[in-house]
Amino acid sequence: MNPIFNIQGLRLSFDSGRPINKRRKTEWQNMLDELGQVQFVSNISCLYPVYVRGEAYLAAGQGSAAAGEFQKILHHSGIVWNCRTGALAHLGVACANALESRTSQGADADSARVRALAAYKDFLTLWKDADPEIPILEASQGGVREAAVGA
């Protein structure tokens, strides 16, 4: 299955199974040219590039690297202000730590699980007044249950 990202109306498809050839390099260059015209790429106020990099690390199964990217957003909360990336970074840290707890063993897995629970709780605290039927909120509550069961 090819991951498809829809970033502010720009649909990107990454087919890792296709060999890189001259035509595919041209497709990538065209995609990068289109990304250069998307307003958020040159605007760092919401740290979108950092957020997308964190999501990419998550998709690649690299929990520690993903947590580092999402943590950058949390450490620069004055830049992101009330952007969605600020709130979603809490969820990203939680997911990254949950992934790390599943792929680690022993004390490392336990500490990652504790960090995941704390990050899920931070996210849920931020969204405490949100509509409880929002899918991302339901998924994060399921993540808390899953992380707690693994403890």
N, C-alpha and C positions, 0 to 999 in steps of 0.2 A: 504494500500500500504506500502510495506516495504522500508525504506530508504536504498539505496545502495550507498556506498562511494567507489570510486576508487582512492586510495592514492598511487601514484607512482607504478602503476601496481598491487597493492594488493587490491583485490575486497572484500569489507566488507559488509555484509548484516545484518541489525538489524531487527529482527522480534519481535516486542514488544508484539504481540498477543499470542505468544507461552509461556506456563508456564515454569518456570525455574525448571529444573530437573537435575539429575546427568549427563545425556548425554549432555544437553545444556551447563552445566557448563564446561564440557570437551571441547565442541566446542569453548566456549569463551576463555578458557585457551590456546587452540591451536592457536586461532586468536591472542591472546596477545603474544604468543611465536613467531609467524610470524612477528608481528609488531616489536618485539625486534630485528629482523634481518634486518629490513628496515633501511637503512643508515640514513635517516633524523631524526629518532626518537632520536638517540644519538647525533645528531648534532644540537645544538641550534642556529646556525648562522642565520637561517631564521625564528625562532620562530614558526615553524609549529604546535607544540602541542597547543600553545596559539591560533593560527588561527583556528585550527580544533575545539577547545573548543568554540570559539566565534561562529562558524558556527552551532555547536550543540545547543548552547543557542538560536540562531536565529530560528532554526528548531523547538525548543520547545516553541517558542513564548515568550521568556524571553528577551525582548529588552534591559532592563537596564543592565543585566548581560553580554549580548553579547557586548554591547557598551564598557563596562569595559574591556573585553578581547581584543577587537580590539584597544582600547586606549592604552593598554600596549605595543602593537607593535609600535604604533605611537610615544610613549614616548621613545622607545628604537631604534630609527631609525639608530643609529650608529651600532647596532648589525645586523639589517636586510639589510643594505646597499641598494643594488639594487635587492633584492629578490622580487618575485611577491607578497609575503605576505605583504610587505611594502605598495605597491600601492593598493592592494586589501583591506587592513585594512581601508583605507579612505572610500571605498565603504561599507565595513562592518559597520563602524560607522554610515554612512548615513542610511543604511537599518535598523539598530537597533534603531536609533532615530525615523525613520519613523514608525516603528512598535510601539514604545513607544507612539508616538503621536496619533496613532489609538486606543490604549488601555487605554490612560489616558483621563482626563477631565480637562476643565478649563485652568488655567495658566500653569499647567504641560504639557498639550498637546500642547499649543502654544509654550512653550520654547523648547520642543522636536522637533517640526516642524521647528523652526528656526535653531536648531542645525543640523537637517537633511539636510536642504537646504545648510547650510554652508559646511557640509561634502561632499555633492554631488558636489558642486562647486569646492571644493579642488580636488576631484577625477577628475573632468572634466578638471581642469587646468593642472593636471599631464599628462593627456592623450590628450591634445589639438592637438598634431601633429599626433595622431594615425589615422588609417584608420577608417573613420566614419561608416563603415558597420560592424565593429566588434560587435557581439551580446551583449557582456557585456557593451560596450559603449552605444549602443542603449537602453539597459535596464536602464542604469543609467540616461540617458536623459529623459526617461519615468518616472523615479522616481522623477526627479526634477519637471516635470510638475505636477505629482500627489501631491507632497508635496506643491507646490505653489498653487494649486487649493484648497487644504484643509485649506490654510491660511485665 
